[in-house]
Amino acid sequence: MRMFAKVLLFVVWACYSLVVTAQGRQIPYPLPAEPLFLETFDAKIKVSVVADGISQPFSLLILPDGDMLVTDRYAPALRVIRQGQLDPAPILGLPAIRTGFHSGLLDIEAHPDFANNRMLYFTYHKALEEEGEYAIALGRAYYDGGKELTKVEELYVGTPITLSGGSRLVFSPDGKIFITTGGAMGRQPFAQDLLGSYGKVLRLNQDGSVPNDNPFIGRSDVLPEIYSYGHRDQYGLTIHPETGELYHAELGPIGGDKINRIKAGGNYGWPLYGYGSYNDSIKMEHPNREGIEPALIIWQPGIVPSGLLFYTGSAFAQWQGHLFTGSIQRGRIPGTGGLERVHFNEEMLELRRETLVTELRQRVRDVAQGPDGFIYLLTEENNGAVIKIEPWE
């Protein structure tokens, strides 16, 4: 079993490397040396580099004082940007983290009362005793703005796996934690397995325990932490600022990327149903059927959505309530990443969709709103960077 796991991981990594090379992911698109001044449909924006030099970052967290924390997935490392300057030394104190194909240090979020308790929550992969196996994990730590995390705790560990994807986390208005877990594992039905952690949205208390009002509580054939299932990799997660509803961005296999409105106990179809195709010859069945939750919107061709927010700031008053997600690449063409803006009406019906900052030609891995109301992007490149978008007049 251990030898099989090793061989499987090697084959997957080798295939991934070939695909990466074939798709030209390693083609360097340099960051602009000077700010860009661009016009969108209803705004003029200034786009500038805040800091760069981060290898393969995954998550951007902007703290109340304006400092920025960035997770470096594969190092693994937690980096800090203070007053626009990247500290060359990573923050110390992280737990042991397993890195590899799409695994490592993933998302990071501040506790809703961070200003008083200074607590950070983060997801990562933890190596298990069985060789080749690891699991998604939730950690918590105290951060006083200095050089080290303290009071580091492991709060939750998922079921074992030998291949998984990334993760996002978010706090709900009632203080519960939602966590996404990767499910893009070929056509293996892990996302439909209700005794496994992967291809799911999980819901936990702040101490890592399971809330007693989760949708599958009381069923012996379902993990009690599962909130929804049937998901592929989910690299964006956010709460609607007015309704408190949970939304996430999910990657299709080839096309069919989507935004979902997450319902308690809902099945979102993967790997049986979807809007894209699995490879050049296998098409998934359309999810328009009883028992499968439909997407709110989809992208065809796919954009690889990553990072998600509803804008609430005043810097761009015309964009309040609009949904933003980063994009890695459109239609599997290198150098086509950007920022997607979607305008909905009060019933969450799409009114307008626009792609921004494609001039950067960067893979946008995360998107965040700062205390200043500006929009910040995190690019996933060997020279990853934080990009600021502000009004220009």
C-alpha positions in Angstrom: 0.0 0.0 0.0 2.8 2.4 0.9 4.7 1.6 -2.3 1.5 2.1 -4.4 1.0 5.5 -2.7 4.5 6.5 -3.6 4.2 5.5 -7.2 0.8 7.2 -7.5 2.2 10.5 -6.1 5.2 10.3 -8.4 3.0 9.7 -11.5 0.7 12.5 -10.6 3.5 15.0 -10.0 5.2 14.0 -13.2 2.0 14.4 -15.2 1.4 17.8 -13.5 4.9 18.9 -14.4 4.4 18.0 -18.0 1.1 19.9 -18.1 2.6 22.9 -16.5 5.4 23.0 -19.0 3.0 22.4 -21.9 0.7 25.2 -20.8 3.6 27.6 -20.4 2.9 28.4 -16.7 6.6 29.1 -16.2 6.7 31.8 -18.8 7.7 34.9 -16.7 5.4 38.0 -17.2 7.2 40.8 -15.3 5.5 43.0 -12.9 5.0 46.7 -14.1 7.8 49.0 -12.9 5.4 51.9 -12.7 1.7 52.2 -11.8 -0.8 51.4 -14.6 -3.7 53.8 -15.1 -6.7 51.9 -16.6 -10.3 52.5 -17.4 -13.0 50.0 -16.6 -16.7 50.2 -17.5 -17.6 52.6 -14.7 -14.3 53.4 -12.9 -10.8 54.7 -13.6 -8.3 52.8 -11.5 -4.6 53.0 -10.6 -2.9 49.6 -10.3 0.5 49.4 -8.5 2.8 46.9 -6.9 2.9 47.0 -3.1 5.5 44.4 -2.6 6.9 41.3 -4.4 9.4 38.5 -3.9 7.1 35.9 -2.5 7.4 32.4 -4.0 4.0 30.8 -4.8 1.8 32.6 -2.3 -1.7 31.4 -1.6 -3.6 33.6 0.8 -3.6 37.4 1.6 -4.8 38.7 5.0 -5.0 42.5 5.6 -5.0 43.3 9.3 -6.9 46.2 10.9 -3.7 48.3 11.1 -2.9 47.8 7.4 -0.1 45.2 7.9 -0.5 42.2 5.5 0.1 38.5 6.1 0.8 36.2 3.1 1.0 32.5 3.2 3.8 30.9 1.1 2.2 27.5 0.3 5.2 25.4 -0.5 8.0 26.9 1.6 6.0 26.7 3.9 6.1 30.2 5.4 4.1 33.0 6.8 5.3 36.4 5.5 4.5 39.9 6.7 4.4 43.2 4.7 4.7 46.3 7.0 4.1 49.8 5.5 4.6 48.4 2.0 7.9 46.5 2.8 8.2 42.8 2.8 10.0 41.5 5.8 12.8 39.2 4.5 12.4 36.9 7.5 9.3 34.7 7.8 7.2 34.7 10.9 8.3 31.8 13.2 6.2 29.4 15.1 4.2 27.5 12.5 3.4 23.8 13.2 4.9 21.0 11.1 3.4 21.3 7.7 3.4 18.7 4.8 4.1 20.3 1.4 3.9 18.8 -2.0 1.4 18.7 -4.9 -1.2 21.4 -4.0 -0.5 20.8 -0.3 1.2 23.0 2.3 0.3 26.2 4.2 -3.0 27.4 2.8 -5.6 30.0 4.0 -5.3 32.4 6.9 -8.0 34.6 8.6 -8.1 36.8 11.6 -10.6 36.1 14.4 -13.6 38.6 14.2 -12.3 40.1 17.5 -8.7 40.1 16.4 -8.1 43.7 17.6 -8.6 42.4 21.2 -7.6 38.8 21.2 -4.9 38.8 18.4 -5.9 35.3 17.3 -5.2 33.9 13.8 -6.7 30.8 12.2 -5.1 29.0 9.3 -5.5 25.8 7.3 -2.7 23.5 6.2 -1.8 19.9 5.5 -0.5 17.7 8.2 1.6 14.6 7.5 0.2 11.4 9.1 2.0 8.3 10.4 1.1 6.2 7.4 3.7 7.0 4.7 2.3 9.1 1.9 -0.8 10.0 3.8 -1.7 13.5 5.1 -4.8 15.4 6.1 -6.3 18.9 6.0 -5.9 20.6 9.4 -7.1 23.8 11.1 -4.7 25.7 13.4 -4.9 28.7 15.7 -2.2 31.0 17.0 -1.6 34.3 18.8 0.1 37.0 16.8 1.1 40.3 18.4 2.5 41.8 15.3 6.1 40.7 15.9 8.4 38.0 14.6 6.7 34.8 16.0 3.4 33.1 16.5 2.7 31.8 20.0 0.0 29.7 21.7 -0.1 27.5 18.5 -2.9 24.9 18.6 -4.1 22.2 16.3 -7.9 22.4 16.4 -9.1 19.9 13.7 -7.6 17.2 11.5 -9.5 15.6 8.6 -9.5 12.1 7.3 -6.4 10.6 5.6 -5.7 11.2 1.9 -2.8 10.8 -0.5 -3.8 13.6 -2.9 -5.7 16.8 -2.1 -6.1 20.4 -3.1 -6.2 23.8 -1.4 -8.5 25.2 1.2 -10.2 28.5 2.2 -11.8 29.4 5.5 -14.1 32.2 6.7 -16.0 33.2 9.8 -19.8 33.3 9.7 -21.8 36.0 11.5 -22.6 33.6 14.3 -18.8 33.0 14.9 -18.7 29.5 13.3 -15.9 28.6 10.9 -16.5 27.3 7.3 -13.6 25.4 5.7 -13.3 24.2 2.1 -11.4 21.0 1.2 -10.1 20.0 -2.2 -11.9 17.3 -4.2 -10.2 17.4 -7.6 -9.0 13.8 -7.6 -9.8 12.5 -11.1 -13.1 10.8 -11.2 -12.8 9.2 -7.8 -16.0 9.8 -5.8 -14.3 11.2 -2.7 -16.5 14.3 -2.8 -19.6 12.1 -2.6 -18.1 10.0 0.3 -19.8 11.3 3.4 -17.3 9.6 5.7 -14.4 11.5 4.1 -13.4 15.2 4.6 -12.6 16.0 0.9 -14.7 17.8 -1.7 -16.6 19.3 1.2 -17.5 22.5 3.0 -16.9 21.9 6.7 -18.5 23.8 9.6 -16.7 24.0 13.0 -16.8 25.9 16.2 -13.9 28.1 17.0 -12.3 25.4 19.2 -12.5 22.9 16.3 -15.4 21.0 17.7 -18.6 20.3 15.7 -21.7 22.6 16.1 -24.7 20.7 17.3 -26.9 22.3 14.6 -24.8 21.0 11.6 -27.1 19.5 8.9 -26.0 15.8 9.3 -25.9 15.7 13.1 -27.2 12.4 14.4 -26.4 10.3 11.3 -23.8 7.6 11.7 -23.1 7.4 8.0 -21.9 11.1 7.7 -19.1 13.0 9.3 -20.8 15.5 11.5 -18.6 18.4 10.4 -19.8 18.2 6.8 -22.0 21.2 5.8 -22.2 20.6 2.0 -20.6 18.1 -0.4 -20.0 17.2 -4.0 -17.4 19.9 -4.5 -14.3 20.0 -6.6 -11.4 22.4 -5.5 -12.8 25.5 -3.9 -10.4 28.4 -3.9 -12.8 31.2 -2.9 -15.1 31.6 0.1 -17.0 34.5 1.5 -20.1 35.7 3.4 -22.6 38.0 1.9 -22.4 41.2 4.0 -26.2 41.7 4.1 -27.8 38.3 4.1 -25.1 36.3 5.9 -25.3 33.6 3.2 -22.2 31.6 2.3 -20.8 31.7 -1.3 -17.8 30.0 -2.8 -15.8 29.8 -6.0 -15.4 26.2 -7.4 -13.1 25.0 -10.2 -14.6 22.9 -13.0 -12.4 20.3 -14.6 -12.1 21.9 -18.1 -14.5 24.8 -18.1 -17.6 25.0 -15.9 -16.0 27.1 -13.1 -18.7 28.4 -10.9 -19.9 30.5 -8.0 -22.2 28.5 -5.6 -24.6 29.7 -3.0 -24.0 27.1 -0.3 -27.0 25.4 1.3 -26.8 23.3 4.5 -26.7 19.7 3.5 -26.5 20.5 -0.3 -25.0 18.2 -2.9 -23.2 20.1 -5.7 -22.6 17.2 -7.9 -18.8 16.5 -8.4 -17.6 14.2 -9.8 -20.8 13.0 -11.3 -22.4 16.2 -12.5 -21.0 19.6 -13.6 -20.9 22.2 -16.3 -17.6 21.3 -17.9 -15.8 18.2 -19.2 -13.4 15.9 -17.4 -11.0 15.5 -20.3 -11.0 15.7 -24.1 -13.4 12.7 -24.4 -15.4 12.5 -21.2 -18.2 15.0 -20.6 -19.9 15.3 -17.2 -23.7 15.0 -17.0 -25.4 18.4 -16.6 -26.4 19.0 -12.9 -30.0 20.2 -13.8 -31.7 17.4 -11.8 -33.4 16.8 -8.5 -31.0 16.6 -5.6 -28.1 18.5 -7.1 -27.7 22.2 -6.3 -27.3 24.5 -9.3 -24.6 27.1 -9.7 -25.3 30.7 -9.2 -23.2 31.6 -12.2 -20.6 29.7 -14.4 -17.6 30.6 -16.6 -17.3 28.8 -19.9 -14.4 28.7 -20.8 -13.0 28.4 -17.3 -11.0 31.1 -15.5 -9.8 29.1 -12.4 -11.4 31.4 -9.9 -9.5 32.0 -6.7 -10.2 34.4 -3.8 -13.7 35.9 -3.3 -15.2 39.0 -1.8 -18.3 41.1 -1.8 -17.0 44.7 -1.9 -18.3 46.9 0.9 -15.9 49.9 0.8 -16.4 53.5 0.0 -13.4 54.0 -2.3 -15.4 52.5 -5.2 -19.0 53.5 -4.2 -20.3 52.2 -7.6 -19.0 48.7 -6.8 -20.6 48.3 -3.4 -22.2 44.8 -3.2 -20.4 43.6 -6.3 -18.7 40.2 -6.2 -15.0 40.0 -7.0 -12.9 36.9 -7.7 -9.3 36.5 -8.9 -8.7 34.4 -12.0 -5.6 32.3 -12.8 -6.0 31.9 -16.5 -8.8 31.9 -19.1 -9.4 28.9 -21.3 -6.1 27.4 -20.2 -4.1 30.2 -22.0 -1.1 31.5 -20.0 -0.9 35.2 -19.2 -4.7 35.7 -19.1 -5.3 36.0 -15.4 -7.1 39.0 -13.9 -9.9 40.1 -11.6 -13.5 39.3 -12.3 -16.3 41.7 -11.2 -19.9 40.5 -11.2 -22.8 42.9 -10.5 -26.0 41.3 -9.1 -29.4 42.7 -8.3 -31.1 42.3 -4.9 -32.3 38.9 -5.9 -28.7 37.8 -6.8 -29.5 37.7 -10.5 -26.5 38.7 -12.7 -26.7 42.1 -14.3 -23.1 42.7 -15.6 -19.8 40.9 -15.7 -16.3 42.5 -16.4 -12.7 41.3 -16.4 -10.2 43.7 -15.0 -6.4 44.2 -14.9 -5.6 41.6 -17.6 -2.8 44.0 -18.7 -0.8 42.6 -15.7 -0.9 39.1 -17.3 -0.6 37.7 -13.8 -2.2 34.6 -12.1 -4.3 36.1 -9.4 -4.6 33.7 -6.4 -6.4 35.9 -3.8 -8.3 39.1 -3.5 -8.9 41.2 -0.4 -10.4 44.6 0.7 -8.2 46.8 2.8 -9.2 49.1 5.7 -8.7 52.0 3.1 -11.4 50.6 0.9 -8.9 49.7 -1.9 -8.8 46.3 -3.5 -5.7 44.1 -3.2 -4.7 41.2 -5.3 -2.2 38.4 -4.6 -0.5 37.0 -7.6 0.6 33.4 -7.7 4.0 33.4 -9.5 7.6 32.5 -8.6 7.8 36.3 -7.9 4.5 36.6 -6.2 3.3 40.1 -5.4 0.6 42.1 -3.7 -1.1 44.5 -6.1 -3.2 47.6 -5.0 -6.2 48.9 -7.0 -7.3 52.4 -6.1 -9.4 55.1 -7.8 -7.7 57.4 -10.3 -9.0 60.8 -11.3 
